[in-house]
Amino acid sequence: MTLANRATPLPPALVGAEVAQDTLTQDEYEAFKAALPSWRDRLICMMLRNTGLRINELLSLPGAHCALGGPSYVIHVVRSKKRKGIETTTVYEPIYINPGLGVQLRDYIRGNNYTMTEPIFGGGDNQRDARKITQRGLRFIFEKTGRESIGRPISPKAFRSFFVQTMVDGNVPMAMASKMVGHEDIRTTQAHYYVLSADRRRAIGEGIPV
């Protein structure tokens, strides 16, 4: 981790040191998204940013779990991490997505002639289908594109942090943000998915009386 505040250069004594890093900024997100090589990859990026889904939750999503007829656009997701013994039946969680994104997802499904039962994005390691991608392949593309567009590798997991960051910065309660990303315990969200942004650190630091 480097560059705690990318808008302000590090002091010479800290160059190369391990410094806590902010989550993505909106400008970085836009630059990264624009540099992705295909519609599929940009759509995956937008879905991760708009929903906070885990990679495997998104890559396993089939068309049958999407309600994309408008005016609301909803995907129904089975959360990949649930405490054992808590639930005995499969529960599909509705996640509302931005209408503009919903239209793109609908057009992508139609344009690729997918059956309703097959995953929209995930192909599996042994499936040779240029329309699909594996978790490993997605990580490679994101890391490469991150280096080229914003000067550092980006993990698909970074978008969960970015999603929580956006909600909390927008005054959404942490408990609600925790539920939105499928956490059973709010402490998980607090410990791993909320990082003080540079702007917020600056506002806090400069606002304390001396």
Beta strands, then each sheet from edge to edge (+ up, - down):
strand 1: 66-67
strand 2: 73-77
strand 3: 93-97
sheet 1: 1+ 2- 3+
end
